[in-house]
């Protein structure tokens, strides 16, 4: 039996117009701040924080999971991930007796397979579900390590203290067709398909349709049985295929945390479209912890307004749907790493004492 993480709903997220936020919370190794803002007609991003003890071989190891799920085509896939990824991760970690790269990959694979099965069950009544997908960024902090698994173009960036400031260290690998390494990987997987990547509107797109090269969902690009009517023609691929075009297999990195590592920023592509890694890290480093995620949102929105030669105050008045022409849905979670708390946790002692908190915005 998998022992559940301790959960608390006593300090829920707040809502202010198109923004959902939690300015301050606690996780197993310190504090966190999160914020989300809607740009699409329906909020397609989801996120979660889960923190507490995992039981391996009759011993408890404290850990924190951070997830950012950037949906596209609708919210169904990102909501599904928010409900299913963490239970799958716990299952494989418990079976293997540890968190590992393989555990992260297996959790992603199982979540994707489960979603594709849900698409199949609803195919006749709800064919558009086959065109819904989500980027998936998940980080697990435990035993002095941070495991980052990424399928899509969300990003995790570490703030590492150095003489004179804090340096941004990117922990995740991105899968977007406009990244050279992602194109090379996709070409190598489909050497006999000259149309696997197409330049459209000055952007590389998989089959001329989608920018990300890895995702959870997007069933029409993984199984030919969904690449047909009654799915809308704009989603269907002209050529028959037997091998999945997109993959849910994440890139996984494992980083040994150091005493000088101060925080990690987990965010969807909507943030990184307007802020560089170093700009985001500098904002977090120079700001109070309370509400820092909302400060990052505001900085990104100001930059988005500046690019369109408009005032930030005017951008805030634009309604969802139309607002997508100016910026995407944005999700950001800043997880601070308290050296004293983390050190005691790595030695196997709990200093949280039932104060870890879950924040799951799947109700958005």
C-alpha positions in Angstrom: 0.0 0.0 0.0 1.3 3.4 -1.0 1.4 5.8 1.9 -0.2 9.1 0.8 1.5 12.5 1.2 0.0 14.5 4.0 -2.3 17.1 2.5 -3.8 20.4 3.7 -6.5 22.6 2.2 -6.4 25.1 5.0 -4.6 27.7 2.9 -6.1 27.6 -0.6 -5.2 29.6 -3.6 -6.8 33.0 -4.1 -8.4 34.4 -7.2 -8.3 37.9 -8.5 -9.9 38.3 -12.0 -7.8 36.2 -14.4 -5.1 35.4 -11.8 -4.9 32.5 -9.3 -2.2 32.7 -6.7 -0.8 31.5 -3.4 1.7 34.1 -2.2 3.3 31.9 0.4 3.3 28.2 1.4 5.5 25.6 2.9 6.9 22.4 1.3 9.2 19.8 2.7 12.4 21.8 2.2 11.3 25.4 2.6 8.8 27.9 1.2 7.1 28.4 -2.1 5.1 31.0 -4.1 2.8 30.3 -7.1 0.7 32.3 -9.5 -1.2 31.6 -12.7 -2.9 34.0 -15.2 -5.4 33.1 -17.9 -5.1 34.4 -21.5 -7.1 31.7 -23.4 -10.9 31.5 -23.5 -10.5 28.6 -21.0 -7.6 28.3 -18.6 -5.5 25.5 -20.2 -2.6 25.5 -17.7 -2.6 23.4 -14.5 -0.1 23.0 -11.7 0.4 21.3 -8.4 2.7 21.0 -5.4 2.7 17.8 -3.3 5.0 17.4 -0.3 5.5 14.9 2.4 6.9 11.4 3.2 7.3 8.6 0.6 7.7 5.1 2.1 10.4 2.9 0.6 11.3 -0.4 2.1 9.6 0.6 5.4 11.6 3.9 5.7 10.2 7.3 5.1 11.9 9.7 2.6 10.6 13.2 2.5 10.1 14.8 -0.9 8.4 17.5 -2.9 6.8 17.2 -6.3 6.3 20.3 -8.4 4.3 20.0 -11.6 3.5 22.6 -14.4 1.2 21.3 -17.1 0.8 23.7 -20.1 -2.2 22.5 -22.0 -3.0 23.2 -25.7 -6.2 22.7 -27.6 -8.2 22.6 -24.4 -7.7 22.0 -20.6 -8.6 18.3 -20.6 -5.0 16.9 -20.9 -3.5 19.2 -18.3 -6.3 18.5 -15.8 -5.8 14.7 -16.4 -2.1 15.0 -15.7 -2.8 17.0 -12.5 -5.0 14.1 -11.3 -2.9 11.2 -12.4 0.8 11.9 -12.7 1.5 12.0 -9.0 -0.3 8.8 -8.2 1.6 7.1 -11.0 4.9 8.5 -9.8 4.3 7.3 -6.3 3.3 3.8 -7.6 6.5 3.3 -9.6 8.7 4.9 -6.9 7.3 2.5 -4.3 7.7 -0.5 -6.6 11.3 0.5 -7.3 12.1 1.5 -3.7 13.4 4.9 -4.8 12.9 7.9 -7.0 14.9 7.5 -10.2 15.1 8.5 -13.8 13.3 5.3 -14.8 10.5 6.1 -12.3 10.0 9.5 -13.8 9.9 8.1 -17.4 7.5 5.3 -16.3 5.1 7.8 -14.6 5.0 9.9 -17.8 4.4 6.9 -20.0 1.6 5.5 -17.8 -0.1 8.9 -17.6 0.1 9.3 -21.4 -1.2 5.8 -22.0 -4.1 6.3 -19.6 -5.1 9.6 -21.3 -5.0 7.9 -24.7 -7.3 5.2 -23.3 -9.6 7.9 -22.1 -9.6 9.4 -25.6 -10.5 6.0 -27.1 -13.4 5.6 -24.7 -14.8 9.0 -25.7 -13.9 8.9 -29.4 -17.5 8.6 -30.7 -19.0 11.1 -28.4 -16.1 13.6 -28.1 -13.6 13.3 -31.0 -12.0 16.7 -30.3 -10.4 15.2 -27.2 -8.0 13.5 -29.6 -6.5 16.9 -30.5 -6.0 18.0 -26.9 -2.5 17.7 -25.3 -0.2 19.2 -22.7 3.4 19.9 -22.1 4.4 18.3 -18.8 7.2 19.5 -16.5 7.6 17.7 -13.2 10.3 18.1 -10.6 10.9 15.9 -7.5 13.2 17.0 -4.7 14.4 14.3 -2.3 17.6 12.9 -0.8 19.5 16.0 -1.7 18.7 15.6 -5.4 16.3 17.2 -7.8 14.9 15.1 -10.6 13.5 17.1 -13.5 11.4 15.4 -16.2 10.2 17.5 -19.1 8.1 16.7 -22.2 7.4 20.0 -24.0 8.7 23.5 -23.6 8.1 24.5 -20.0 11.2 25.2 -18.1 12.9 24.7 -14.6 15.6 27.2 -13.7 17.8 27.1 -10.6 19.1 30.1 -8.8 22.6 29.4 -7.6 24.3 31.9 -5.3 27.7 33.2 -6.5 30.0 36.0 -5.5 28.2 39.2 -6.6 24.8 37.7 -7.2 22.8 34.7 -8.3 23.4 32.7 -11.5 20.6 31.1 -13.5 21.2 27.4 -14.2 18.6 25.7 -16.5 17.7 22.2 -15.2 15.3 21.2 -17.9 15.7 20.2 -21.6 13.0 21.7 -23.9 11.2 20.1 -26.8 10.1 22.7 -29.2 10.6 22.5 -33.0 12.2 25.9 -32.9 15.0 24.6 -30.8 17.8 23.0 -33.0 18.4 20.0 -30.7 14.6 19.2 -30.7 14.5 19.3 -34.5 17.6 17.1 -34.8 16.1 14.5 -32.4 12.8 14.4 -34.3 14.6 14.1 -37.7 16.6 11.2 -36.3 13.5 9.4 -35.1 11.8 9.9 -38.5 14.6 9.7 -41.1 12.2 8.7 -43.9 9.7 11.5 -43.4 10.8 14.7 -45.1 7.7 16.5 -43.9 8.0 15.7 -40.2 9.0 19.3 -39.7 7.6 22.2 -41.8 8.4 25.9 -41.6 5.0 27.8 -41.3 4.6 31.5 -40.5 8.3 31.7 -39.9 8.1 29.0 -37.2 9.1 25.3 -37.3 6.1 23.1 -36.7 5.6 19.3 -36.5 3.7 18.4 -39.6 3.0 22.1 -39.9 0.6 21.9 -37.0 2.2 22.0 -33.5 5.4 23.5 -32.2 6.2 21.0 -29.3 7.9 17.8 -30.3 6.9 15.9 -27.0 3.7 16.0 -25.0 1.2 14.1 -23.1 -2.0 13.6 -25.1 -2.2 14.8 -28.8 -3.7 11.3 -29.6 -4.1 12.2 -33.3 -0.3 12.5 -33.6 0.4 9.2 -31.8 -2.2 6.8 -33.1 -3.5 6.7 -36.6 -6.9 5.5 -35.4 -7.6 9.1 -34.2 -6.2 10.7 -37.4 -9.5 10.5 -39.3 -13.1 11.8 -39.3 -14.9 12.9 -37.3 -11.8 14.8 -36.1 -11.6 18.3 -37.7 -9.5 18.4 -40.9 -7.2 21.1 -39.5 -5.9 18.5 -37.0 -5.5 15.6 -39.3 -2.2 14.6 -40.9 -2.4 14.0 -44.7 0.0 11.0 -44.7 -0.7 7.7 -43.1 1.7 6.8 -40.2 2.4 3.8 -38.1 5.1 5.2 -35.8 3.9 7.9 -33.3 4.8 11.3 -34.6 5.0 12.8 -31.1 6.5 11.2 -28.0 5.7 11.5 -24.3 9.1 10.2 -23.3 10.6 13.1 -21.2 14.1 14.3 -21.0 15.3 13.7 -17.4 18.1 15.4 -15.6 19.3 14.7 -12.1 21.1 17.4 -10.2 22.9 17.2 -6.8 21.8 20.2 -4.8 24.4 22.4 -3.2 24.3 24.7 -0.2 24.5 27.7 -2.5 21.3 26.7 -4.4 18.6 29.1 -3.3 15.5 28.4 -5.3 14.0 26.8 -8.4 11.6 28.5 -10.8 9.2 26.2 -12.5 7.2 27.9 -15.3 5.2 27.3 -18.5 6.5 28.7 -21.8 4.3 31.7 -21.4 6.7 33.2 -18.8 9.9 32.3 -20.7 8.5 33.9 -23.9 9.0 37.3 -22.2 11.7 36.8 -19.6 15.2 35.3 -19.9 16.4 32.8 -17.3 18.7 35.4 -15.7 16.0 38.1 -15.7 13.7 35.8 -13.8 16.3 34.7 -11.4 17.4 38.3 -10.7 13.7 39.2 -9.9 13.3 36.3 -7.5 16.7 37.0 -5.8 16.0 40.7 -5.3 12.4 40.4 -4.1 10.7 39.4 -0.9 9.5 35.8 -0.9 5.9 36.7 -0.2 4.2 37.0 -3.6 7.3 36.6 -5.7 5.5 34.4 -8.2 3.0 37.3 -8.9 6.0 39.6 -9.4 7.3 37.4 -12.1 3.9 37.3 -13.8 3.7 41.1 -13.7 7.2 41.5 -15.1 6.3 39.1 -18.0 3.1 41.0 -18.7 4.8 44.4 -18.7 7.3 43.0 -21.2 4.4 41.6 -23.3 2.7 45.0 -23.3 6.0 46.8 -24.2 6.4 44.5 -27.2 3.0 45.6 -28.5 3.7 49.3 -27.7 0.9 49.5 -25.2 0.5 50.2 -21.5 0.5 47.5 -18.9 -2.7 48.9 -17.5 -4.4 48.6 -20.9 -3.3 45.0 -21.3 -4.9 44.1 -18.0 -8.3 45.2 -19.4 -8.2 42.8 -22.4 -10.6 39.8 -22.1 -9.6 36.1 -22.3 -9.5 34.8 -25.8 -8.5 38.1 -27.3 -5.8 38.4 -24.7 -4.1 35.3 -26.2 -2.9 37.5 -29.0 -0.7 39.3 -26.5 0.4 36.5 -24.2 -0.2 32.9 -23.4 -1.6 31.4 -20.2 1.3 31.6 -17.7 2.0 29.4 -14.7 4.9 30.0 -12.3 6.0 28.3 -9.1 9.0 29.4 -7.1 10.3 26.8 -4.7 12.9 28.0 -2.2 15.5 25.6 -0.8 16.1 26.2 2.9 19.6 24.7 3.6 18.9 23.9 7.2 15.5 22.4 6.6 16.8 20.5 3.5 19.9 19.2 5.3 17.8 17.7 8.1 15.4 16.2 5.6 18.2 14.6 3.6 19.4 12.9 6.8 15.9 11.4 7.1 14.5 13.6 9.9 11.3 15.5 9.6 11.3 19.2 10.6 8.1 20.0 8.8 5.8 18.1 11.3 2.7 18.0 9.2 3.1 21.4 7.7 3.7 20.5 4.1 1.0 21.8 1.8 -0.6 20.6 -1.4 -1.6 23.2 -4.0 -3.5 21.7 -6.9 -5.2 24.2 -9.2 -7.1 21.6 -11.3 -10.3 23.2 -10.2 -9.4 26.4 -12.2 
